[in-house]
Amino acid sequence: MDAEERFRIATRNTVEVVTEEELRKLLSEVEHPKAYLGFEPSGLFHIGWLVWAYKVADLVEIGVDFTLLAATWHAWINDKLGGDLELIHRAAEHVVSVLEALGIPRTRVRVVKAEDLVSRVRYWEKILRIAKSVSLSRVKRALTIMGRRADEAELDFSKLIYPLMQVADIFELGVDIALGGMDQRKAHMLARDVAEKLGFKKPVAIHTPLIPSLTGGSRMDMSRASDEELAEVKMSKSKPETAIFVVDSDEEIRRKIRKAYCPPREVEGNPIMAIAKHIIFARGPRRFVIERKPKYGGTIEVESYEELERIYVEGKLHPLDLKNAVAEELIKIVKPVREKLLQDPSSRQVLELIARKVTR
C-alpha cells in the first residue's frame, strides 16, 4: 500500500486533520507510526462511538501501531458512573469487548489503562511542566473536552487537572497521532502548542465527526459548532433518549429511529442523515436499499452517501422511508455485536452492572 492510499484511508470520514501536510509526511516516512485514542469508560457503548471505532480500524489497516487508553482516572475525576472506580474499570472492559465484536482484536490494538500512566513519576513531572507552560484561563477553556463548563472547576479543583492529564497522556505514550472526536480538539491543540514549548513530539490530530442527538432541535453544522454547542447537541450516553446503544434490541432501534428528528430536505443537524453518512457509508460507496411501496415510487438503491443526500434534499425521499432504511442497516451492524456481548456471561454481567447504575 503506497503512502497516498494510506493517507486516503486515514482521512476518510473525518472532519479535519491538523495538519494534512504533517500526516502525509508521517505516512510516507514511517511504516508504523504510533497513534492513540483515549476514551472515558462511563456507560454503555452507543453508535456515536462507532465513528471513532471505524477510524481505529482504518489506522490499524494501514499499519499504525495503535494504543487505546482507557481513561479510568479521567472518568473518575469527571464523576462518571457515580465515581465508582471499580465499575469504571468494568465499563472499560465493555468498550474493549465491543471493539473485539466489531473485528478489532486485542492483538491489533494495545489497551492501556490510566493506572499504567499515573503510577509513573515521570508522568506527573510532565503534568507539572505542562502546567507551567499554560495559563489558568487556557486550562479552563479546555474543560469543555470533558463536557464541563469552566466555572465547574470552582467547586472541584480536580477538574482542572483533567486537560493537563490528557496532554500528558499524549506525551507519555509518545504518539505521532492523536485521534478523537471534534469535542477533543482543544486538548489536541493544547498538546501541539505545549509540545513546541517543551520539546515533546508534536502530534498530528485527526478529528472524527460527532453524531447529533436523536432528539435534534439544532440545524447547526457540527463541524463548525463551539465546544459548548457540541456538548448540547451530540448523541450522549448520559442522555439515553438521545442515543442508540449497541445492546438495544432490533425493535428498540426501530422505535428510536422512528421518533428521531428528521426534517424533510434538511441535512445539517439531521441525526438520521448523519448516521447514514458517518456509520453506514463510513468506508465509502456501498449498496443501500430503500424499500418503498409501489404507490410511493417503489424500492430504490443508492451507491453512495452523496447520491442519498441529493435525492433527500431534492424531496424525492420521504423522511419515514429514509428512517426505515437506516434502521434496518443499523440493525445489521449492531445485531452481531449485541449477540456476542449477550452470549458471554462476563460481558453480560458488566452490561447489567452498568445499566443498573445508569438507571438509578
N, C-alpha and C positions, 0 to 999 in steps of 0.2 A: 504494500500500500504506500503510495507516494505521499509527500507532505501536503499537497493540495487536497487530496482526498481525506486525509486525516483532519485537515482544517475544516473541510465541509461538514464532516460528521460531528466534530467538536462544537461547531457553531449552530447547527440546525436546531430549531425550536428554542432559541434563546432570545432574550430581549437586547442584551448588549454584551460586548466583550471589551474589557479595559486592560490593554488595548489590542486590537486585531493584529497590528504590526508585531507586537511582542509575542502574541500567540503563534503567528506564522513562523517567526524566527525560532521560537522554542521547539515547535514540532518538526522543523526542518533540521535542527541541530541535535536534538536529544531524542533518542529512541524510546526511552521510558521515563518521561518527566513525572514528577510527583504532584498529586492533586489531593485535595481533601474537601469534605463537606461535614459540617457539624450540625447535629440535629438535637433538639430538646426532646427527650423521652417524656411526653406529657399527656399521652392519651392514645386512643385508637388511631390507626393509620387511615387517613382519608385520601380521596382520589387526587386532591391537590398536590399531595406528595409524590404521586406517580410521575409528575413532570420532572422533578429532580432525580427520581429513581431511574427514569429512562436516560437521563443525561449521564448518570453514573455509568450505566451500561454502555452508552456511546463511548465514553472516555476509556473504559476498560477495553472495549473493542479495538481501539486504535493504539493500544499498548501502554496506556497511562497506568502508573503504579498508584492505585487509589487507596486512600485511608478514609474510613468513615468514623468520625468522632462522636461517640455517644456522650453528649454534653450533660452528664448527670448532675454535676455540681451546679452547672448553669441553671438547669431546671429547678434545682432546689432553691437557689437564690431567687429565681423567678416565681417561687411559691406554687409550682405546678404539682398536681396530684396531692394537694394539701400539705406539701413539704415532706411527704413520706418518702424518704430516700430509698428504702428497700423496694417500694412499689415503682419508683422511678427507674430502678435497675431492671425490674421485670418488664417495664414498658420498653426499655431499650432492647431487650430480648425479642419483644414483639415486632419491633421495626426490622430487626435483622431477619426474623422469620419470614416477614412479608417479602423482603428483598430476595431471599432464597426461593420463595414460591414464585417470584417473578422471573427466576432464572439467573439471579446474580449470586452465585455461591460464595461462601466464606473464603474459599480457596483463591478467589479472584479479587476480593476486597478485604483489606486489613481493618479489623474493628478495634478501635482504641477507646477506652473509657476515660473520662476526665480524671479519675483517680490515678491513672497511669502518669498523667502530667503533673497534677498538683502535688504529688509525692516527691517531686524533684526540686531541690533548692534552686537550681538554675532557672526553673520556670518562674518562680517568684522574683528572682533577680530581674528577669525580663519584664515582669509586670511593673516593678518599681522604675526601671529605666524608661518604659513606655509612659508611665505616669508623669515622669519628669519632663517628658517631651511634648505633652499636650496640655491644653488649658482645661479648667473645670467646665467652662461653657461648651467646649467641643465634646467632652465626655457626656455631658447632659444631653446634648443634641443627639448623641448616638444611642440613647436609651430606647429609641423607637425600634431598634433591632430586636428588642425583647417584648415589643408590644406595650411599652410603658411610656408614660408622659415624663417629661423632665422633672416636674415637681414631685414625683413619687419618691425620688431619692431623698427628699427632705425627711421622710418618716423611716426610711430603711437605707442606711448608707451602703449596705452590701450591693444594692442595685448599681451603684457607680463602679463597682469592681467588674461587673459583667462585661462591658465593652472592652476593658483592658485585658480581661481573660481571653476574650475571643481573638484579639490581636496577638496575644502571647501564644495562643494555640497555633496560629499560622506559623509563627517564627520557630516555636519549639519543634513542630513537626517538619520544618524545613521544606515546605512545599513550594512548587513552582506555580501552581494554580489553586485559587480559592473558588469553590463552586457554591452557589447559593441562590435563593430567590431574590427578587428585586428588593424585598424588605431587609436584606442583609447588606445592601450596598454601602451604607455609612460605615459599617465595620470594616469592609474590604478597602474602602478609600482611606480610612484611618490607617490601616495596616500599610498601604502603599506609601502614604506620607511619612509615617514613622520609620519605615524601612530605610528611606533615603537619609534620614537624620542619624540613625543609629548604626547604619552599615549592615542591616539584615538583608536577606534576599527579598526583592520586591516582587510580590506575587501578581500574576495575571489574574484578573477577576472575570469569571463567567457567571452571568446572571440569567436565571430562568424566569419565565412568566409566572404570575400568580393567577389561580382560577378564582373568579369572582364568587361571592356568596350566592347561593341558590335563591335567596330572597330578593336579590337585586336591589333596586332603588337608586342605582347610580349609572349614569351614562358616560362616566369619565374613562379616558384612555389610561388603563392601569400602568402602562409603561411610562407615563408622564406624571402620575399621581405622586403626591408627597407621601412620606412615611406615615404620617398621621392618617391620611386618607386611605392608604393601603390597609392599615390596621382595622379600619372600619368596614371596608367593603370586600375583603378577601374571604375565601372559604376558610373556616376555622373550626378545629375540633372542639374548642371550648364553647362553641355555639352549634350544637348538634343539628338544629333546624336549617343551618346554612350549608351543611356538608353531606357528602355521601361517603360512607366508610366501607373499607374492603370486606368487612364482615356483614354488611347489610344484605338481606335476602333479595332475591330477584324482584319480588313484589314490592319490597321497600324501596328499591332503586326506581322502579317504575312509578311508584307513588310520589317520591320526592321530585323526580323529573317532571311529572305531570303538573305538580304545584309550582314549579320553578318559574322565576321571572324570565320571560322570553318575548320581548316586544317585537311585533311584525316589522320586517325590513331593517331592523337595527342590529348592529354588531357590537359596538362599544358597550361594555358593561353587561353584555348578554352572556350569562353563565353557560347556557346550552351551546352557543357558538364557540365559546372558549374551550369547553370540553371537547368539542369536535376538532378544533384546531390543535390544541396542545396535548391531547391524550389520544384520540382516535387517529388523527393524522400526524402524530408526533414524529414519525420517522419517514414522512414523505407520502407520495401518492399511494393509494390502495383502493380496492373496490369497496364502495359504501352503498348499500342498498336501502332505498326509502320506499317502503311498501304503502301504497295508497289504493283505495277502491277505484274502479274504472271511472265512476262518475266524478272523481276528483283528479283525474288525469292519469291514473294507473301507476304501477310501480316504475320507479326511475333509478338509475345508477349514476353515481358520480365517481370520478377517479382521483380528485384532489380537493383539498380544502378550498382552494381558490375558486373552483367550479361551484362548490357548495355555497360559498359566500355570495357569489354572483347571482345565483338563482334565488337565494333568500332575500337579498337586498332588492332584487327586481320584483319581489312579491309573487314569484312563481312557486313558492313553497310555503305552506301554512305552518305556523309555529307548532301546532299539535302534531303534524306529520313529522316535523323535524325532531320534536321531543321523543316521539315513539321510536324513531330510528336510532337516535343517540342512546336511548335507554337500552335497547336490545344490544347494541355494540358494546356498551359499557358492561353489561351483564356478561358478555363473552370474555371480557378482560378480567373482571372481578371474581366471577364464579370459581375458576380454578384455584385462585388464591384463597378464597374463603374456605373451600373444601379442604385444602391442605392444612390450613390453620385449625379447622374444627376436627380433623381426623387425628391430630396429635394431642394426646392428653395434657402434656405440659403446656403447650401453646393455648389450648382451650382454657386451662386454669388461669393463665395470665389474662386472657380476654375477660374472663368472669371477674377477676380482681379489679381490673381497670374499669370495667363497666359499672361495677358496684360503687367504686369511688366517685366516678364522674356523675352518677345519677343521684347521689346523696344530696 
